[in-house]
Amino acid sequence: RALGRRAETAEQVDTDVESYEFQAEVGKVMDIIVNSLYSNKDVFLRELVSNAADACDKKRFLALTESDAPPEPMKLRIRADKDARTLTIEDNGVGMQKSELIENLGRIARSGTANFVKALEQDSSDVSLIGQFGVGFYSAFLVATKVEVVSKSFKDSGADQKAWKWTSQGGTFTIEESPQEEFFGEQSGTRLILHLKEEAQEYLDSGKLSDLLKKYSEFITFPIELWNEKVQYDQVVDESAPAPKEGEKPKMKSVPKSVFQWETMNKMKPIWLRNPDVVNQTEYSEFYKTTFKAFDEPLTTTHFKVEGQIEFRALIFIPSTMPFELTRDMFADAGRAMRLYVKRVFINDKFEDLIPRWLTFARGVVDSEDLPLNVGREILQKSRTLKIIRKRVVRKVLDTIDDLRENSPAKYDSFWNTYGKYFKVGLVEDLDYKDELKRFVRFWSSTSGDNQTSLPEYVTRMKEGQKAIYFVSAEGRKAAEIAPAMEKMKQKGYEVLYMVDPLDEICSQSIADFDGKKLVDINKAGLDLDQSDDEKKEREELEKDFDPLATWLKKQLGERVQKVQISDRLVDSPATLVQGEWGMSPMMQRYMKSQTTSSASDSSFAIGSRNQAILEINPRHSVVQKLKAAMEAAPEADATQDMVMMVFETAALLGGYNIENPADFARRVTKLMDEAGGDAGAGGSVEAEVLGQQ
């Protein structure tokens, strides 16, 4: 529901405090967190420090692109006050205006909150998931009974710049002007004051805070300073010692003295600036989890530096599980996480041109030395430097996946099962990498069993003299296996790829050929199976003999089929439906119809006119021979007409097509069973009489 003010007008009291209610979904998150008994409360510090660092990043970007004045040096400061039982986290980042405090901390602009609530309902034990849903700020209530946020915005200046205070104990929040507040930053900043719960007093210990900051925030770009207790030793006169003799110095002793000072916690430079040879996998994993709020281990890590014509460094990960943001929409903008830096300044992580769409799932950092600092989206789209960076990044990622395929088959299987669809989309829409991606795509096949196979693997298994790579489109592996067109393939021992969803079929059209071998759909007209001279001669004789039947069938079926012809792809089936060279399979027709925005009648006409099937009959099959005899003896008889429709509708069902009138089909099947039952009964009584005479 919309964010509601508790009253129509702000409560005007002496302090001019305005009171608001949280949006409904935020309220649910608050209830869960405020009343939680979660053991892993440490995540609150990671989330709040990450948010503060983001605020510094935003300020630096704004200062470089929209302001004449350079930004002040930015940092984060964390201070515990044991007497007041408060923990303060302050930054001199971009800050927030009054409206931003209300919007950012009181309502949610995306579905993150609702998704977080749903995830907690399914698995109420793991609050560490909070950052994955973009609602990390609310983790403050894991440890605090009351949260205060004081902020002044970098977007305001001079007399317009005011400090605002946001306060909440859960359920509702208040906003008030806070003119007396002082910040360590001169331009802007935000201070979070957490009034800690009784059971969260451990977070007042500087040693505990120091450990958490080193664990979670080692790679934060900005200095994180902790108000830390240090023990110093002062030299004082040892009064218990004997008095010194004349000319001697008095005996001294060391006395411990506690002093507090700001200590920088993250002195390590960003991991991508280090030489890959000195970074271990644990460090990569920690960086991946911290930077991208991930909860899995990276499947692959690609770390490299490019020098020469342009200079940049890159560190790219492929997650071992599908990122949450991409689970509902495989190309969601929120799912992009390739972070572009220019000279360590964060620019954006949503530029579409940094990596192609089919690598949306990759997470990483690209740090360029050559792009301008105040780079905008329009400049990037035209940037030659960015095009070179993109090319090098894609090349390196493909090399890593290639290495995975050759040296770690199990990992590659996991990769393909998770991200295979992205590569198929890339094959269709990215002409620059079309030939590259052909090597990677995998399909089910008639000989691969429970494993999928690649085109290079298929080619190595091709029969001697086989000139093409064969495939069949069907809705599922079982439907592909029983397709009538498979009969001749099995007889000849040819392997057939199974295209079992619309993307596979679109993909096959884009592949067209591989290693000099064309991809051929065995359900399309014009299938050439290298017949011998004797086979060709036999076919000509059969065509001559059955041509009257084909002509008559076309007349009986009318517009249901484009034409009727003799088949050489059938062995055991009486008939099959195939498409013309440019036709679409029934699976693709249904998919296209579901995607169309036109009316049902318009779409069916458009699809039907392009995809009228061809009926192929098997002249060697007894059913077709009986149909020929029935045509010659009684073409207008009901039994003959029923037989025509049974042949056509059976072929349609096996081919994956929908039949026009299921009720008529059921009537004909019932009639057939009834007649077969009567024949069986008669045969049984005759057999009994014969046995009785013996």
MARKE-46676 format. One record per residue (C-alpha): residue in one letter; x, y, z. Coordinates in steps of 0.05 Angstrom, whole numbers, plus 5000, padded with zeros to 4 digits. Layout:
<rs>
AXYZ/...
</rs>
This chain:
<rs>
R500050005000/A502350704990/L506551015044/G501751365089/R502651955135/R499751815203/A495552435195/E493352865136/T498153405157/A504653335194/E504253355269/Q506254065285/V509054055355/D514554475386/T519954055354/D516554025285/V517053255285/E513452915228/S511152205240/Y510251675186/E508450945181/F512650445144/Q510150155079/A506649495090/E512149045062/V517549425101/G513349335163/K513548585154/V521148585148/M521549025210/D517148555250/I521247955231/I527848295247/V525848665310/N523148015341/S528547565313/L532847075351/Y537746975294/S544746755315/N548447085258/K547447815274/D554348015250/V551648155180/F548748825202/L555749135202/R557348875133/E550949155105/L551449845138/V558849935119/S557249725047/N551650245044/A556350785072/A561650615020/D556350654965/A554651354991/C561951564984/D562251274914/K556051664894/K558852314922/R565452224885/F561752094820/L557152694830/A563053144847/L566752934784/T560752994737/E556153534765/S560353974811/D566054464801/A568954334870/P573053704881/P570353244935/E573553235003/P577452595021/M572152095039/K572151565094/L567851195143/R568351245218/I565650745269/R565350895343/A562550515402/D560150865466/K559750365523/D556550865571/A550851055523/R550650345494/T550750625423/L554550455361/T555551015311/I557250915237/E558751555200/D560951725130/N562152365092/G558852095029/V553152384988/G548152435045/M540652455038/Q535352995032/K528952965072/S525052655015/E530552135005/L530451935078/I522951815072/E523451445006/N529651035018/L528550835090/G520950815094/R518650485031/I521550014980/A522050174906/R522849464883/S520448764901/G526448624946/T522748685012/A517148224991/N522047714964/F526047745029/V519847615070/K517947025026/A524946735031/L524846795107/E518146445110/Q521145865072/D527645845111/S527146255174/S534146075197/D538346495149/V537947245160/S544547335124/L540547315060/I538148025074/G543448365031/Q541447934972/F534748274970/G536948994972/V534149145041/G540649135080/F539249775119/Y533849425160/S539048935187/A540749485237/F534549255276/L537848575287/V542048905342/A538549565357/T532149745392/K532450445363/V535950725301/E537451455287/V539851695219/V542452415213/S544252655144/K545853265102/S545953215027/F551553374979/K546153574928/D544254174971/S548954754982/G549655395022/A543455625059/D539355065028/Q543454525061/K540054255123/A541153655167/W535253195177/K534252665230/W530552015218/T528651605280/S525150935287/Q524050395339/G520349965289/G513250035263/T513550795252/F518951315240/T519652065250/I523152615210/E525553265240/E530453815224/S536953755263/P540754415256/Q545554295315/E548553655287/E555953675268/F559253205219/F566553045210/G565553165136/E564953895116/Q560853795052/S555853255069/G555052605106/T550652105143/R551051855214/L547451225238/I546651155313/L544650465336/H541850405407/L543849685420/K539549135449/E541648835516/E543948195481/A547948585429/Q552848915477/E558648525446/Y558549015388/L561049555436/D567749185440/S572849495393/G576348815385/K569948495360/L568649075312/S575749045287/D575148305271/L568548405234/L571148985193/K577348605172/K573048015153/Y567648385114/S570549045091/E577748905073/F576649115001/I572349735012/T575450284971/F574950825025/P578650835091/I574650545149/E576950845215/L575150525282/W575450905347/N579950395380/E583050315448/K590550265448/V595150125506/Q601150595510/Y606850525559/D609351165592/Q616051185627/V615351455699/V619851475759/D619550835799/E618151105868/S618850425900/A626150385879/P631850645924/A633551375915/P638851485862/K645851675883/E648452355867/G649552435792/E645351815775/K638651835739/P632651575777/K630250875761/M624350885712/K618650405701/S613450305645/V606250455663/P600650235616/K595850765594/S589550685553/V588551185496/F583251215442/Q584951395371/W582451295300/E585450675269/T584750495195/M582049795187/N582649685111/K589749835089/M589749315034/K589049564962/P583449304917/I584648574900/W584148684825/L590349134828/R594548574856/N598448074814/P594147444802/D600147024822/V599847274894/V592347224905/N589546554931/Q582646264919/T580246434989/E581647174977/Y578047144910/S572046814943/E571747325000/F572147894950/Y566647584907/K561947484965/T563248164996/T562848574932/F556948234899/K553148034961/A553647314939/F552546694981/D555646164936/E562746014914/P564946264845/L564945714793/T570646054755/T575346634767/T578647034711/H583747554733/F588047914681/K591348564661/V591748864591/E597249344572/G599349684507/Q594350014462/I589750094522/E590649914595/F585749604642/R585049064695/A579348584702/L576948074753/I571047664730/F567047114765/I561846624741/P557246454799/S556145724814/T548645854822/M544046314783/P544147014814/F537647154851/E536047764808/L536147334745/T531746764769/R525247084744/D527947484685/M534347224654/F536047924628/A533548354686/D537349014692/A538048904766/G541748254750/R547548624716/A553648644761/M559648804719/R562549404755/L566149924713/Y571550334748/V575850884719/K582350964758/R579050634818/V572951094814/F566550694809/I562550914748/N556750424738/D554949694740/K549149714691/F552549904625/E549949424572/D555949524527/L561149284577/I559348564565/P554348254516/R547348084538/W548847344538/L553947434593/T549147804639/F550347274693/A557747444699/R560047854759/G566348254760/V570448894760/V573549244701/D578249814719/S580450254661/E586150754658/D583951054592/L576551244597/P574951954620/L572852024693/N566452394677/V564451864627/G557051824613/R552751284581/E552551644514/I560151724512/L561150994531/Q556650744475/K561151094424/S567650934458/R572750544418/T576450394483/L570350064512/K569449634450/I576549384457/I575449254531/R569048874515/K572548454463/R578248264510/V573648114568/V569247654526/R575347304498/K578147164567/V571446924594/L570646444535/D577746194545/T576146044618/I569845674599/D573645294545/D578745084598/L572944864643/R570044444587/E576644094572/N579343994643/S573343984689/P567443624655/A563243594718/K563944344730/Y562444484657/D556144064662/S554044484722/F555645114683/W551644894622/N545544674662/T545345354696/Y547345824639/G546545434574/K540545844552/Y544646484553/F549546184502/K543845974457/V541046674459/G548046934443/L548346484383/V541846784357/E543047524369/D550647644371/L553547564302/D560547754327/Y560947124369/K556446664330/D561946194306/E565246194375/L558945984411/K557545414363/R563045024398/F559745094466/V552244964454/R549544284475/F543343884458/W540343214475/S541242694422/S538941994403/T545441684427/S547642134485/G543241814538/D542642234600/N548042714578/Q547743274527/T552543314469/S556243864433/L556943964358/P564343794358/E562743144395/Y557142984346/V561843084286/T566842584315/R561342054317/M558542154247/K557841534204/E562341464144/G559141804084/Q554342214128/K554242914099/A549743294148/I548243394222/Y541043174233/F536143434284/V528743374301/S524343874338/A519443614391/E516643804459/G521043364501/R526042804491/K520642254492/A516742604437/A523042674396/E524741934404/I518041694377/A517642194319/P516041794255/A521842124219/M526641794268/E525041104239/K529541174178/M535041504220/K535240914267/Q535240434208/K541340784178/G544740874247/Y544941634243/E545242034307/V539842574313/L540043194357/Y533643344396/M531244074396/V526444044454/D524444774465/P523145374419/L529945674435/D533345044410/E529645094344/I531245834336/C538445664354/S538845124300/Q536745634248/S542446094270/I547645534271/A545945324198/D552444934192/F558444704233/D565144464209/G562744454138/K556644024155/K549644314146/L544344244201/V538443874171/D531443814202/I529043104189/N521843364195/K522543824136/A520843664063/G526543514016/L530443064064/D536142744023/L538542084052/D543441873997/Q539241343964/S542340813919/D540340743847/D535940143863/E532440533919/K531241123873/K528340653820/E523740313871/R521341003896/E519641223825/E515440593815/L511840693882/E510441423866/K507441213799/D503140683834/F500841113893/D500341793859/P492741713849/L492041573923/A496142193941/T491942633894/W485442353923/L487842453995/K489543183981/K482543283954/Q479442954016/L483643344065/G483044004029/E486344604064/R488744174122/V495044004083/Q499344344031/K500143703992/V500642943998/Q506742573974/I510341903979/S515341864037/D522241534040/R523541724113/L518341234143/V519340504162/D514140294213/S509040874211/P503640944157/A504241694151/T507442324179/L506643074175/V512643494154/Q513844224142/G516344574080/E523344854078/W521345514111/G515845234156/M515745224232/S515044604275/P508544534313/M512344704377/M514845354347/Q507945514319/R504845464388/Y510445884417/M509646424364/K502146424374/S502946514449/Q507547114436/T503247474385/T499448104404/S494348044348/S487547714355/A487046954356/S483946914287/D489147374256/S494947004287/S492346314268/F491346544197/A498346844193/I501646224223/G497245734185/S498446054118/R505945994127/N506045314159/Q501144864122/A503944164133/I505543644080/L502742944090/E507642394072/I504941684066/N508741024070/P506840604010/R509839974042/H505240014103/S499139554104/V494640124128/V496340554067/Q495539954021/K488639814051/L486840554044/K488740513970/A484339903961/A478540243998/M479240863953/E478940433891/A472940023917/A468540523955/P471641223959/E465241543986/A463841024040/D463741264113/A468940744131/T473641004077/Q472741724100/D473941524172/M480241164151/V482841794115/M481842214177/M484841684223/V491241664181/F491642424180/E490042534254/T494641984278/A500342294238/A498542974267/L498642724339/L505342364331/G508242984298/G506243424356/Y500443794321/N493743944352/I487843604318/E481844014296/N476243624329/P478143164387/A470942934394/D470742664323/F477442334333/A474941994397/R468641764360/R472841444305/V477441104355/T471440844395/K468340574330/L474840234311/M475339904380/D468139684376/E469339354308/A475739034332/G472238774393/G466738464350/D471738124305/A475537854365/G469037574394/A467237224329/G474136934321/G473936674392/S467536274382/V469935964318/E476335754352/A472335434408/E468235024358/V474534764323/L477534564390/G471034204410/Q471133774347/Q478033504363/
</rs>
